[in-house]
Structures are given as C-alpha cells and as structure tokens.
Amino acid sequence: MLSTSRSPRSGLPMKASKHRNIVIAVSIIIFLLIIIAAVVSAIVISVIRGTSSKSGSSLVYYSGSFRVLNLNYTEDYKRSSSLEFQSMAVQMEGFIYLIFNYSELRSEYKKVQVVSLSPGSVIPGFVVTLNFDSSMSKNVSVQGIFSESMRNTNTAQFNIDKNSLQLTEITYDVAQNLLNSNCGVGGPLIASKIVGGTDAALGTWPWQASLHLNGNHVCGASLISNTWLTTAAHCFKSNKDVNAWTVILGTNHLTSGSGLSIRTIVIHENYTSGIVFNDIALIELSSPVYFTQYIQPVCLADTLTAVPDNSSCYVTGWGTLTDGGGSLPSILQQAQLMIISTSLCSSSQMYGAIIKPSMICAGYIEGKIDSCQGDSGGPLVALQSNNRWSLIGIVSFGYGCAIANKPGVYTRVTYFRNWIAQKSGI
C-alpha cells in the first residue's frame, strides 16, 4: 500500500517526488489489473476447456447377453444375493472384460456388470458402459466389434455359443434400472445405536417405503421387487380400499417423494387381529418402479436362513419417538437391535404363550431402543455372509415402546417365505 506520509527516497524536489509517486501508483494499479485479467482469463479458459472436454465425451450403455454351453443352470442363480450368483457374475465380468480388452474398443471400455443369470445352459445378462469421445464415430458397430472379438478370444473356461450374442444400446434410465436391480445393497454408513434411533442418510435403506392413507403416513413397508412390497396385515384393519393408499419410495424425508398407486392388497388369509397372528400382507404397485440409487429391493430371507439368537439386526421407520404417540419424525430413523431367543421372548418374564413360531423378537431386555407406533409393516433386516441385507422380520406389535422386558415382536419372514412366493411369484 502507498503511504502519503512516506519520505522521498531521493533528493528530488518535493513537487517532482509527488509526481513520481503518482506515476508509480498508477503503474502498480495497471500491473495489478493486468494480473487479475490474466487470472480471470485462465479461469474462463479452464472452464471452457472443461466444458468442451465434458461435451466431447459421453457415456453410452449397452444391454447384452450370450449363451454359455458348458454350464448347467441351478436355482441358486435366480437370486443375485446368493454366493453362487456372485461367484459366477465375477467370472463372467472378467471374461467380458477380456473380450473388450482384445478389441478396438479397449480405450472406450469402462466397466461391465452382470445383472442376471438365466436358464438355457447359462445365459448371463449384463450392462456394458462405454465412453465415446468426439474422435470416435457413433456409427461404429459395437455389437459387430464385440462379436468379432468374441470369436477371436479363446478361453478354456467357457464354451460360448458365438451366434447367441445380443447387444443393444439402452438409455441411461434403463441402464440405471438394470444396474441397481440387485437386492439387499445398502446399510448404515457407520454402526449406531424409532425410539433411541438415529437419522438415516438418504439411500441407506433404499427398500424402505412409507404407506400413506388419504395422504397421511400410517405404516412402513419393504420393496422386494419392482412391483411388490411386504408390510403388516394390521395396517389395513380400518381401510382395504387400494384407491385410498399410496406408496412413497426413494426418500428418507417423510414429506417428500411422489405417491405411487396400488393395484392389489393381499392380506394373509389366516390373519387374526385380536392376537395378531399371521400379520403379513403384500402390496402390488399399479406399475413397476425403476430402480435407482435410492430405490432398490431388499433380499428375502430363505426358509432355511439362520437368524442366530443375540445377532445384530436393524429396524427402520418413521414411527413416533416416544411411547404413547407424539409427532412423527421428519427423517427416517434407524436402530440397531439384537435378536432375542424365542424361549426368552415366550417366557413369563416377557410375552408368554403369545409368541408363536411365526414371530421373531428383537430389541433389548432393558428396553430403551425399539420400534414404535407408525413403524408397523416396516423392515427388520440382517446383514448376511454375502454382504447383502435380508428381510428377516416385519414390524408387528409390542407392549408399549422401548419398555424393559417387552421387546418388539416381528412377523418372521422365513416362516412365510413360501406364502410370499405363492402370492407374488418372488
């Protein structure tokens, strides 16, 4: 900064000294303006270059399949959560990578994901992501190049029917729907200890749904496919009209999200409201949903899935935070619980003879953390050995909320797995 009180640095007359100071000041200001202009120009050029680079390239998605003749299809390949599916998917993805790596599309190849395994020997369905820049003609025949590379790529592992290849360009939305179709991908970012729960981040539990009756949240539900959800039968005790209900998906905020219409409500034929037996229902949406980062199905526990006593699980929902009512939380709540043995839960200390094999108990002997009113129908999930979350329970009932010796009681999904398959085909 120039100071008007600074003494002259030479023996020039005072008038000349002042004139020199003015010239110096003007020169410095001009110099600074030049620097600022240069910086601004560099930033603008950088932005233009970044924009040009971004507009000069684009991701393109292809859906494909082919038949592997030397493999036998098994029922385990039906479920993307099975270890058999995941093992085969990794092998297929490695094979497809090799095909692209030995083709003229090696520079454009980004990734591949196997999304299904179908019968007919074994037919992997997959999505390939390519990155085309402006120097690459969009008229290039990706299928032709892929097919030619497949014919020239030899592997002793797979015997491929070279004429079975299907490869079709798909839109971004269709690609995302396929890429996010695997079940049970989610879970908390960190372990945490909805009474006594914590806020759940968006996308943490992408199968969580809110059931609205005439626009108001009443129950929770779990997405198990692109058209079906599970919930509790008692949610429909007062109203079974499909036109009065809507389903909210893809949000952790109770007031956001658009309502999806319902085609069918399937209540277990042996449901009894008095003692809450067979407390399970299925919901069929009027039209399938597209899977996204925030909307994905949960895996269904098989009939033989083990749910060990004292193992960890999670319950989620928008239920009240205190026993006896109160306002609902705006943000989805999550709570970590422990599985309580049936022998303890059916003891006189807890619920006695009310507890049946079709039920599972979760919580803590001392209470404090529990599901509550408004959580009904929502998911109780456990992380399986394949690192996928499986639906093991449906919020059903309990005496109060978070009371000592009165844990939450949940509909045991493994008990009703065959019923779910019979009614929904899943």
C-alpha positions as CSV (number, residue, x, y, z in Angstrom):
1,M,0.0,0.0,0.0
2,L,1.4,3.5,-0.9
3,S,1.6,5.9,2.1
4,T,1.3,9.7,1.6
5,S,3.5,10.3,4.7
6,R,6.4,8.3,3.3
7,S,9.6,10.4,2.9
8,P,11.1,10.8,-0.5
9,R,13.8,8.2,-1.3
10,S,15.9,10.7,-3.3
11,G,16.9,14.3,-3.3
12,L,14.4,15.4,-6.0
13,P,12.3,18.5,-5.3
14,M,9.1,17.8,-3.4
15,K,6.9,18.5,-6.4
16,A,8.8,16.1,-8.6
17,S,8.7,13.5,-5.9
18,K,4.9,13.7,-5.6
19,H,4.6,13.4,-9.4
20,R,6.8,10.3,-9.3
21,N,4.7,8.7,-6.6
22,I,1.6,9.2,-8.7
23,V,3.2,7.6,-11.7
24,I,4.4,4.7,-9.5
25,A,0.9,4.2,-8.0
26,V,-0.8,4.3,-11.4
27,S,1.8,1.8,-12.8
28,I,1.2,-0.6,-9.9
29,I,-2.6,-0.4,-10.3
30,I,-2.3,-1.1,-14.0
31,F,0.0,-4.0,-13.3
32,L,-2.4,-5.5,-10.8
33,L,-5.3,-5.1,-13.2
34,I,-3.2,-7.0,-15.8
35,I,-2.6,-9.8,-13.4
36,I,-6.3,-10.0,-12.4
37,A,-7.3,-10.1,-16.1
38,A,-4.8,-12.9,-16.7
39,V,-6.1,-14.9,-13.8
40,V,-9.7,-14.4,-14.9
41,S,-8.9,-15.4,-18.5
42,A,-7.1,-18.5,-17.2
43,I,-10.2,-19.5,-15.2
44,V,-12.5,-18.9,-18.1
45,I,-10.3,-20.9,-20.5
46,S,-10.1,-23.7,-17.9
47,V,-13.9,-23.7,-17.6
48,I,-14.3,-23.7,-21.4
49,R,-11.9,-26.5,-21.8
50,G,-13.6,-28.5,-19.0
51,T,-16.9,-27.9,-20.6
52,S,-15.5,-28.8,-24.0
53,S,-13.9,-31.9,-22.6
54,K,-17.2,-32.9,-20.9
55,S,-19.3,-32.3,-24.0
56,G,-16.7,-34.0,-26.2
57,S,-17.3,-37.4,-24.5
58,S,-20.3,-39.3,-23.3
59,L,-21.2,-42.5,-21.5
60,V,-23.1,-45.0,-23.6
61,Y,-24.8,-48.1,-22.2
62,Y,-25.4,-51.5,-23.8
63,S,-27.5,-54.3,-22.6
64,G,-26.3,-57.7,-23.7
65,S,-26.4,-61.5,-23.2
66,F,-25.0,-64.7,-24.7
67,R,-25.3,-68.4,-24.0
68,V,-22.6,-70.5,-22.2
69,L,-22.9,-74.1,-23.4
70,N,-20.7,-75.9,-20.9
71,L,-22.5,-74.7,-17.7
72,N,-25.6,-76.1,-16.0
73,Y,-28.2,-73.7,-14.6
74,T,-29.1,-74.0,-10.9
75,E,-31.9,-72.5,-8.8
76,D,-29.2,-70.5,-6.9
77,Y,-28.6,-68.4,-9.9
78,K,-32.1,-66.9,-9.6
79,R,-31.1,-64.8,-6.6
80,S,-28.5,-62.1,-7.1
81,S,-27.8,-62.3,-3.4
82,S,-26.6,-65.9,-3.5
83,L,-22.9,-66.7,-3.3
84,E,-23.3,-68.9,-6.4
85,F,-24.7,-65.9,-8.4
86,Q,-22.0,-63.6,-7.2
87,S,-19.2,-66.0,-7.9
88,M,-20.4,-66.7,-11.5
89,A,-21.0,-63.0,-12.1
90,V,-17.4,-62.2,-11.2
91,Q,-16.2,-64.9,-13.7
92,M,-18.5,-63.6,-16.4
93,E,-17.5,-60.0,-15.9
94,G,-13.8,-61.0,-16.2
95,F,-14.5,-62.8,-19.4
96,I,-16.4,-59.8,-20.9
97,Y,-13.5,-57.5,-19.9
98,L,-11.1,-59.7,-21.8
99,I,-13.3,-59.6,-24.9
100,F,-13.2,-55.8,-24.9
101,N,-9.6,-55.6,-23.9
102,Y,-8.7,-57.5,-27.1
103,S,-10.9,-55.3,-29.3
104,E,-10.6,-51.9,-30.8
105,L,-13.0,-50.7,-28.1
106,R,-10.4,-51.2,-25.3
107,S,-10.0,-47.5,-24.9
108,E,-13.7,-46.8,-24.7
109,Y,-14.5,-49.7,-22.3
110,K,-15.3,-48.5,-18.7
111,K,-17.0,-51.4,-16.9
112,V,-19.4,-54.3,-17.1
113,Q,-21.9,-55.6,-14.6
114,V,-23.8,-58.9,-14.8
115,V,-27.3,-58.3,-13.7
116,S,-29.0,-61.7,-14.3
117,L,-28.3,-65.4,-14.9
118,S,-31.0,-67.1,-16.9
119,P,-31.5,-70.8,-17.8
120,G,-30.7,-72.2,-21.2
121,S,-27.4,-73.7,-20.2
122,V,-26.5,-70.4,-18.5
123,I,-27.3,-67.0,-20.1
124,P,-25.7,-64.0,-18.4
125,G,-27.4,-60.7,-18.8
126,F,-25.1,-57.7,-18.5
127,V,-24.8,-54.0,-18.9
128,V,-21.6,-52.5,-20.5
129,T,-20.6,-48.9,-20.1
130,L,-18.5,-47.3,-22.8
131,N,-17.1,-43.8,-23.0
132,F,-17.1,-42.3,-26.5
133,D,-15.2,-39.1,-27.3
134,S,-15.6,-36.8,-30.2
135,S,-12.9,-38.6,-32.2
136,M,-14.9,-41.9,-32.1
137,S,-17.6,-42.3,-34.6
138,K,-21.0,-43.1,-33.1
139,N,-21.8,-45.1,-36.2
140,V,-19.3,-47.7,-35.1
141,S,-20.9,-51.1,-34.7
142,V,-20.3,-52.0,-31.1
143,Q,-22.1,-55.3,-31.5
144,G,-20.0,-56.2,-34.6
145,I,-16.7,-55.4,-32.8
146,F,-17.8,-57.3,-29.7
147,S,-18.9,-60.3,-31.7
148,E,-15.7,-60.4,-33.8
149,S,-13.6,-60.1,-30.6
150,M,-15.5,-62.9,-29.0
151,R,-14.8,-65.2,-32.0
152,N,-11.1,-64.4,-31.7
153,T,-10.9,-64.7,-27.9
154,N,-10.2,-68.3,-26.8
155,T,-10.9,-69.5,-23.3
156,A,-10.9,-73.0,-21.8
157,Q,-13.3,-71.8,-19.1
158,F,-16.4,-71.1,-21.1
159,N,-17.8,-72.6,-24.3
160,I,-19.7,-69.7,-25.8
161,D,-22.4,-70.0,-28.5
162,K,-20.9,-67.3,-30.7
163,N,-24.2,-66.9,-32.6
164,S,-26.2,-66.2,-29.4
165,L,-24.7,-62.7,-28.7
166,Q,-27.2,-59.9,-28.2
167,L,-26.0,-56.4,-27.6
168,T,-28.3,-53.3,-27.7
169,E,-27.8,-49.7,-26.8
170,I,-30.1,-48.6,-24.0
171,T,-30.9,-45.3,-22.3
172,Y,-29.4,-44.0,-19.1
173,D,-32.7,-44.7,-17.2
174,V,-33.0,-48.2,-18.4
175,A,-29.3,-48.8,-17.6
176,Q,-29.7,-47.5,-14.0
177,N,-32.8,-49.7,-13.5
178,L,-30.8,-52.8,-14.5
179,L,-27.6,-51.8,-12.6
180,N,-29.5,-51.2,-9.4
181,S,-31.7,-54.3,-9.6
182,N,-29.6,-56.4,-7.2
183,C,-31.3,-56.8,-3.8
184,G,-30.0,-56.0,-0.4
185,V,-27.4,-53.3,-1.2
186,G,-27.5,-50.7,1.5
187,G,-27.0,-50.3,5.2
188,P,-25.7,-47.7,7.6
189,L,-22.6,-45.8,6.9
190,I,-21.5,-46.3,10.5
191,A,-22.8,-48.6,13.2
192,S,-25.0,-46.7,15.6
193,K,-27.2,-47.5,18.4
194,I,-37.5,-45.1,16.1
195,V,-37.1,-44.8,19.9
196,G,-33.5,-44.4,20.7
197,G,-32.6,-44.4,17.0
198,T,-30.6,-42.1,14.7
199,D,-31.3,-40.3,11.4
200,A,-30.8,-42.5,8.4
201,A,-29.0,-41.0,5.4
202,L,-30.7,-40.9,2.0
203,G,-30.2,-44.1,0.2
204,T,-29.1,-46.0,3.3
205,W,-32.2,-48.3,3.2
206,P,-33.4,-48.0,-0.4
207,W,-36.2,-50.5,0.1
208,Q,-37.9,-48.5,2.9
209,A,-41.4,-47.3,1.9
210,S,-44.0,-45.2,3.6
211,L,-47.6,-46.2,3.2
212,H,-50.0,-43.2,3.1
213,L,-53.7,-43.5,3.8
214,N,-55.5,-40.5,2.3
215,G,-52.2,-38.6,2.2
216,N,-51.0,-39.4,5.8
217,H,-48.2,-41.8,6.8
218,V,-49.7,-44.8,8.6
219,C,-47.2,-47.7,8.2
220,G,-43.9,-48.7,6.7
221,A,-43.3,-51.3,4.0
222,S,-40.3,-53.0,2.2
223,L,-39.8,-53.1,-1.5
224,I,-39.0,-56.8,-2.6
225,S,-39.2,-56.3,-6.4
226,N,-40.1,-53.6,-8.9
227,T,-43.8,-54.3,-8.3
228,W,-44.2,-55.9,-4.8
229,L,-43.8,-54.8,-1.2
230,T,-44.3,-56.5,2.1
231,T,-46.0,-54.9,5.1
232,A,-48.1,-55.9,8.1
233,A,-51.7,-57.0,7.7
234,H,-52.9,-55.0,10.6
235,C,-52.1,-51.8,8.7
236,F,-55.3,-52.3,6.6
237,K,-57.5,-53.1,9.5
238,S,-59.5,-49.9,9.0
239,N,-59.3,-49.5,5.3
240,K,-58.6,-52.0,2.5
241,D,-59.5,-49.7,-0.4
242,V,-56.5,-49.6,-2.8
243,N,-57.6,-46.2,-4.0
244,A,-57.1,-44.7,-0.5
245,W,-53.5,-45.8,-0.3
246,T,-50.3,-44.6,-1.9
247,V,-46.7,-45.8,-1.6
248,I,-43.7,-43.4,-1.1
249,L,-40.3,-44.6,-2.2
250,G,-36.8,-43.2,-2.6
251,T,-36.7,-40.8,0.2
252,N,-35.6,-40.5,3.9
253,H,-37.8,-37.5,4.4
254,L,-41.4,-38.2,5.3
255,T,-42.9,-35.2,3.4
256,S,-41.0,-35.7,0.1
257,G,-41.5,-38.2,-2.7
258,S,-44.4,-38.8,-5.0
259,G,-47.1,-41.2,-4.2
260,L,-47.4,-44.4,-6.2
261,S,-50.8,-46.0,-6.8
262,I,-51.6,-49.6,-5.7
263,R,-53.2,-52.3,-7.8
264,T,-53.6,-55.0,-5.2
265,I,-53.5,-55.6,-1.4
266,V,-53.1,-59.2,-0.5
267,I,-53.7,-59.9,3.2
268,H,-52.9,-63.3,4.7
269,E,-56.0,-65.3,4.7
270,N,-55.4,-66.5,8.3
271,Y,-54.6,-63.1,9.7
272,T,-56.3,-62.5,13.1
273,S,-56.3,-59.1,14.6
274,G,-57.1,-59.9,18.2
275,I,-53.8,-61.7,18.9
276,V,-52.0,-60.6,15.8
277,F,-51.4,-64.0,14.1
278,N,-50.1,-64.2,10.5
279,D,-49.5,-60.4,10.5
280,I,-48.3,-60.1,6.9
281,A,-49.6,-58.5,3.7
282,L,-48.3,-57.9,0.2
283,I,-48.8,-54.8,-1.9
284,E,-48.7,-54.8,-5.7
285,L,-48.0,-51.5,-7.4
286,S,-50.1,-50.3,-10.3
287,S,-46.9,-50.1,-12.5
288,P,-43.3,-51.2,-12.0
289,V,-40.8,-48.8,-10.4
290,Y,-37.4,-48.0,-11.9
291,F,-34.6,-48.9,-9.6
292,T,-32.2,-46.1,-8.8
293,Q,-29.5,-45.4,-6.2
294,Y,-32.4,-44.6,-3.8
295,I,-34.9,-47.2,-4.8
296,Q,-33.8,-50.8,-4.6
297,P,-35.3,-54.1,-3.3
298,V,-34.3,-55.9,-0.1
299,C,-33.4,-59.6,-0.3
300,L,-35.9,-62.0,1.1
301,A,-34.6,-64.5,3.7
302,D,-35.0,-68.1,2.6
303,T,-36.9,-70.6,4.6
304,L,-33.6,-72.1,5.8
305,T,-31.9,-68.8,6.5
306,A,-30.5,-68.9,10.0
307,V,-31.3,-66.0,12.3
308,P,-29.0,-66.6,15.4
309,D,-30.0,-65.5,18.8
310,N,-28.2,-62.4,20.0
311,S,-27.2,-61.5,16.4
312,S,-27.4,-57.9,15.2
313,C,-30.2,-56.5,13.0
314,Y,-31.7,-53.1,12.1
315,V,-35.2,-51.7,12.2
316,T,-36.2,-48.6,10.3
317,G,-39.2,-46.4,10.1
318,W,-40.9,-43.0,10.6
319,G,-42.7,-44.1,13.8
320,T,-43.1,-42.0,16.9
321,L,-40.0,-41.4,19.0
322,T,-41.8,-41.9,22.3
323,D,-44.3,-44.4,23.6
324,G,-47.9,-43.3,23.6
325,G,-47.9,-41.2,20.5
326,G,-46.5,-37.8,19.7
327,S,-45.3,-36.3,16.4
328,L,-43.6,-38.4,13.7
329,P,-40.0,-37.7,12.9
330,S,-39.4,-36.0,9.5
331,I,-36.3,-38.0,8.8
332,L,-36.2,-41.8,8.6
333,Q,-35.0,-43.4,11.8
334,Q,-32.7,-46.4,12.1
335,A,-32.0,-48.5,15.2
336,Q,-29.7,-51.4,15.8
337,L,-31.3,-54.3,17.7
338,M,-30.4,-57.8,18.9
339,I,-32.3,-60.9,18.2
340,I,-33.9,-62.3,21.3
341,S,-34.4,-66.0,21.6
342,T,-37.9,-67.4,21.2
343,S,-37.5,-69.2,24.5
344,L,-36.8,-66.0,26.4
345,C,-39.4,-63.9,24.5
346,S,-42.1,-66.5,25.2
347,S,-41.2,-66.8,28.9
348,S,-43.4,-65.3,31.6
349,Q,-40.8,-62.6,32.0
350,M,-41.7,-61.3,28.6
351,Y,-44.7,-62.3,26.4
352,G,-45.5,-65.8,27.5
353,A,-47.6,-68.1,25.2
354,I,-48.5,-65.2,22.8
355,I,-45.2,-65.8,20.9
356,K,-45.5,-68.3,18.1
357,P,-43.0,-69.8,15.6
358,S,-44.3,-67.3,13.0
359,M,-42.9,-64.5,15.1
360,I,-39.4,-63.2,16.0
361,C,-38.4,-60.9,18.8
362,A,-35.7,-58.2,18.6
363,G,-34.6,-55.5,21.0
364,Y,-33.0,-55.3,24.4
365,I,-34.1,-56.8,27.8
366,E,-33.6,-53.3,29.3
367,G,-35.7,-51.7,26.6
368,K,-34.7,-48.1,25.6
369,I,-34.4,-48.9,21.8
370,D,-37.4,-50.2,19.9
371,S,-39.8,-49.7,17.0
372,C,-43.0,-47.9,17.9
373,Q,-46.4,-46.6,16.5
374,G,-46.1,-45.8,12.9
375,D,-43.2,-48.3,12.2
376,S,-45.7,-51.1,11.7
377,G,-45.1,-53.0,8.4
378,G,-41.6,-51.8,8.1
379,P,-38.4,-53.9,7.7
380,L,-36.3,-55.7,10.2
381,V,-33.1,-56.6,8.3
382,A,-29.9,-58.5,8.9
383,L,-26.6,-58.5,7.1
384,Q,-25.9,-61.9,5.6
385,S,-22.5,-63.5,4.9
386,N,-22.7,-62.4,1.2
387,N,-22.7,-58.8,2.5
388,R,-26.4,-58.3,1.4
389,W,-29.2,-57.2,3.7
390,S,-32.1,-59.7,4.0
391,L,-35.6,-59.0,5.3
392,I,-36.0,-61.2,8.3
393,G,-38.9,-59.5,10.0
394,I,-41.9,-57.2,9.6
395,V,-42.8,-54.8,12.4
396,S,-45.9,-56.3,14.0
397,F,-46.6,-55.5,17.7
398,G,-45.3,-54.9,21.2
399,Y,-46.4,-53.8,24.6
400,G,-45.6,-50.1,24.7
401,C,-42.3,-49.0,23.1
402,A,-38.8,-49.5,24.5
403,I,-40.1,-50.9,27.8
404,A,-37.9,-53.3,29.7
405,N,-38.8,-57.0,29.1
406,K,-41.1,-56.0,26.3
407,P,-39.1,-56.1,23.0
408,G,-40.6,-55.6,19.6
409,V,-42.3,-58.6,18.0
410,Y,-41.9,-59.1,14.3
411,T,-43.5,-61.3,11.7
412,R,-40.9,-63.9,10.9
413,V,-40.3,-63.7,7.1
414,T,-38.7,-67.2,6.8
415,Y,-41.9,-68.7,8.1
416,F,-43.9,-67.0,5.4
417,R,-41.4,-67.3,2.6
418,N,-43.4,-69.9,0.6
419,W,-46.6,-67.8,1.1
420,I,-44.8,-64.8,-0.4
421,A,-43.6,-66.8,-3.3
422,Q,-47.1,-68.3,-3.9
423,K,-48.8,-64.9,-3.9
424,S,-46.2,-62.7,-5.7
425,G,-44.1,-65.2,-7.6
426,I,-41.0,-63.8,-5.9
